């Protein structure tokens, strides 16, 4: 197939890094964007391009899109992967942290979409891939703002799909499960810092210990390359699926949520207070 010009955000590590390399292996023109440019050397060495970008800064977004359009005249694929996560009880989490979560997880991909979509629409083709989470459909304790942001991203994607589809632009949601990356590395620390000393301390400590076990050396989490392969599949498909579920526990959690009542699901996923 013809090479596509792709922009991947959050490309300095994890899913974004793996996706940029996977798209390069597919023969595509790839621009990886992230704040930590030095961590994208492998992308440059593989023939890709590394762009400095803070997704919360308007000037960075405009500069990146302009650079790609000046060089190639098109952006065929936008992978909105950059993300942030905060763990803590609703009562304890400062709203400035919640707002920052939405800036990265919702408003940044929305703004990049606004910058890229007119060019895709004018050509009558393009693919926008929004990396969500199983947390875009379910919710777990002490992560309200992360799950709220991913729910918002999925609703945004659904509406965008209906609006952009008639112009030949596909919108795809990726719902990863538990993936072996640095993304959740600070989970236990955040839980203890934000909710470890107040009314929710027992729940926070129980979940912190569970996170340390799950993210330990022998954890069964999926490799980010598994998600990257799925994203490439969506990018190269003539008619991609609207959603792709991928990674450890993803299907199981979604199926559990769909089959149980709200209270039954609450009981199944809440860590016992011990």
C-alpha positions in Angstrom: 0.0 0.0 0.0 1.1 3.6 -0.5 3.0 5.1 2.4 1.0 7.4 4.7 2.3 10.4 6.5 1.7 9.9 10.2 1.9 12.0 13.4 2.1 10.1 16.7 2.0 12.0 20.0 3.5 10.7 23.2 6.2 8.9 21.1 9.0 9.0 23.7 7.9 5.9 25.5 5.4 3.1 25.8 2.6 2.7 23.3 3.5 5.9 21.3 7.1 4.9 20.9 6.2 1.3 19.8 3.6 2.7 17.4 6.0 5.0 15.7 8.5 2.2 15.2 5.7 -0.2 14.0 4.4 2.3 11.4 8.0 2.9 10.2 8.3 -0.9 9.7 5.2 -0.6 7.6 7.0 1.8 5.3 5.1 4.9 6.4 6.5 8.4 6.9 6.4 8.9 10.7 6.7 11.9 12.9 7.0 11.1 16.6 6.1 14.0 18.9 6.9 14.3 22.6 8.5 16.6 25.2 11.4 14.3 25.7 13.0 14.4 22.3 16.2 12.6 23.5 14.1 9.5 24.1 13.0 9.3 20.4 16.5 8.6 19.1 15.4 5.1 18.0 12.6 6.6 15.9 15.1 8.9 14.1 17.6 6.1 13.6 14.8 4.0 12.0 14.1 6.7 9.5 11.4 8.7 11.3 11.4 12.2 12.6 11.3 13.5 16.2 9.4 16.6 17.0 9.5 18.5 20.3 5.9 18.9 21.5 4.1 19.7 24.7 0.5 18.8 23.8 -0.8 21.4 26.1 0.9 24.3 24.3 -0.9 25.7 21.3 2.3 27.0 19.6 3.9 23.5 19.8 0.8 21.9 18.1 0.7 24.5 15.4 4.4 24.3 14.7 4.4 20.5 14.4 1.4 20.4 12.0 2.9 23.2 10.0 6.3 21.4 9.7 4.7 18.2 8.5 2.5 20.0 5.9 5.4 22.1 4.7 7.5 18.9 4.2 4.9 16.6 2.7 1.8 18.6 2.0 -0.4 16.2 3.9 -1.1 14.4 7.1 -2.8 11.1 6.5 -2.8 9.7 10.0 -3.0 11.3 13.5 -2.5 9.1 16.4 -3.5 10.9 19.6 -1.6 8.8 22.1 -0.1 11.3 24.6 -1.8 10.9 28.0 -1.7 11.5 31.7 -3.1 9.8 34.8 -3.8 10.8 38.3 -4.9 8.4 41.1 -6.7 9.6 44.2 -10.2 9.9 45.7 -12.5 12.5 44.3 -12.7 14.2 47.6 -8.9 14.5 47.9 -7.8 15.3 44.4 -7.1 19.0 43.8 -9.2 20.3 40.9 -6.1 21.8 39.3 -4.8 18.2 38.8 -8.2 17.2 37.4 -8.1 20.1 34.9 -4.5 19.2 33.9 -5.7 15.6 33.2 -8.4 16.9 30.9 -6.0 19.2 29.1 -3.8 16.3 28.1 -6.3 13.6 27.6 -9.2 15.5 26.0 -8.4 19.0 24.9 -5.0 18.3 23.4 -6.3 15.6 21.0 -9.3 17.8 20.3 -7.1 20.7 19.3 -4.8 18.6 17.2 -7.8 17.2 15.5 -9.0 20.7 14.7 -5.6 21.5 13.2 -5.4 18.4 11.1 -9.0 17.6 10.0 -9.4 20.5 7.5 -6.5 19.1 5.4 -7.9 15.5 5.6 -11.3 16.7 4.8 -10.1 18.6 1.7 -8.4 15.5 0.4 -11.4 13.2 1.2 -9.3 10.8 3.3 -7.5 10.3 6.6 -7.5 8.4 9.8 -7.6 9.8 13.3 -6.7 7.2 16.0 -7.5 8.1 19.6 -5.8 6.0 22.2 -8.3 5.5 25.0 -8.4 2.7 27.5 -10.8 0.1 28.9 -11.2 3.0 31.3 -13.1 4.8 28.5 -16.0 2.4 29.1 -15.6 1.3 32.7 -14.4 3.0 36.0 -12.5 1.8 39.0 -12.1 3.3 42.5 -9.7 6.2 43.1 -9.2 7.1 39.4 -12.3 9.2 38.7 -10.5 12.0 36.7 -8.6 9.6 34.5 -11.7 7.5 33.7 -13.8 10.7 33.2 -11.3 12.0 30.7 -11.2 8.7 28.8 -15.0 8.5 28.8 -15.0 12.1 27.4 -12.4 11.1 24.7 -14.6 8.3 23.6 -17.7 10.4 23.4 -15.8 13.0 21.5 -14.5 10.3 19.1 -18.0 8.9 18.5 -19.4 12.3 17.6 -16.3 13.1 15.5 -16.7 9.8 13.6 -20.2 10.8 12.6 -19.2 14.3 11.5 -16.0 13.3 9.7 -17.1 10.1 8.1 -19.1 11.7 5.2 -15.8 13.4 4.2 -13.9 10.2 4.0 -12.1 10.5 7.4 -12.1 7.5 9.7 -12.1 7.9 13.5 -10.8 4.9 15.5 -10.8 4.3 19.3 -8.1 2.0 20.8 -9.0 0.5 24.2 -5.9 -1.0 25.7 -6.0 -3.1 28.9 -3.1 -3.5 31.2 0.0 -2.6 29.2 3.7 -2.9 30.4 4.8 0.7 30.3 6.0 3.5 32.6 2.5 5.1 32.4 1.3 3.6 35.6 4.6 3.5 37.4 3.6 6.2 39.8 0.3 4.7 40.7 1.1 3.5 44.2 3.0 6.7 45.1 0.1 8.9 43.9 -2.5 6.9 45.8 -0.5 7.3 49.0 0.3 11.0 48.5 -3.2 12.1 47.6 -5.4 9.8 49.6 -3.0 7.9 52.0 -3.7 9.9 55.1 -7.4 10.7 55.1 -10.7 9.0 55.1 -9.8 6.9 52.1 -6.4 5.7 53.4 -7.4 2.1 53.8 -8.7 1.9 50.2 -5.7 3.8 48.9 -3.2 1.6 50.6 -5.0 -1.6 49.5 -5.0 -0.4 45.9 -1.4 0.8 46.1 -0.3 -2.7 47.2 -2.4 -4.2 44.5 -0.8 -1.9 41.9 2.7 -2.8 43.2 2.0 -6.5 42.8 0.4 -6.0 39.3 3.2 -3.9 38.0 6.0 -6.0 39.6 8.6 -7.9 37.7 6.5 -10.9 37.0 3.4 -9.0 35.9 1.4 -10.5 33.0 0.7 -7.1 31.4 0.9 -7.0 27.6 3.8 -5.5 25.7 3.1 -2.1 24.1 4.1 -3.6 20.8 0.8 -5.5 20.9 -1.1 -2.2 20.9 1.2 -0.8 18.2 0.4 -3.7 15.9 -3.3 -3.1 16.4 -2.9 0.6 15.6 -1.0 -0.2 12.4 -3.8 -2.7 11.5 -6.3 0.1 11.9 -4.2 2.6 9.9 -3.7 0.3 7.0 -7.3 -1.1 6.9 -9.5 0.1 4.0 -12.4 0.3 6.4 -11.1 0.1 10.0 -13.2 -0.9 12.9 -14.5 1.9 15.1 -13.0 0.3 18.2 -10.2 -2.1 18.9 -9.9 -3.8 22.3 -6.3 -5.0 22.9 -4.1 -6.2 25.8 -4.2 -8.1 29.0 -7.6 -8.1 30.9 -9.2 -5.7 28.3 -11.8 -8.1 27.0 -12.4 -9.6 30.4 -13.0 -6.3 32.1 -15.3 -5.0 29.4 -17.3 -8.2 29.3 -17.6 -8.2 33.1 -18.9 -4.7 33.1 -21.4 -5.4 30.4 -22.7 -8.6 32.0 -23.1 -7.4 35.6 -25.3 -4.9 37.3 -23.5 -1.7 38.5 -23.4 -2.9 42.1 -22.2 -6.4 41.1 -19.4 -4.8 39.1 -18.5 -2.4 42.0 -18.1 -5.4 44.3 -16.0 -7.3 41.8 -13.4 -4.6 41.1 -13.1 -2.9 44.5 -10.1 -4.0 46.5 -11.2 -5.3 49.9 -10.1 -3.1 52.8 -7.6 -5.1 54.9 
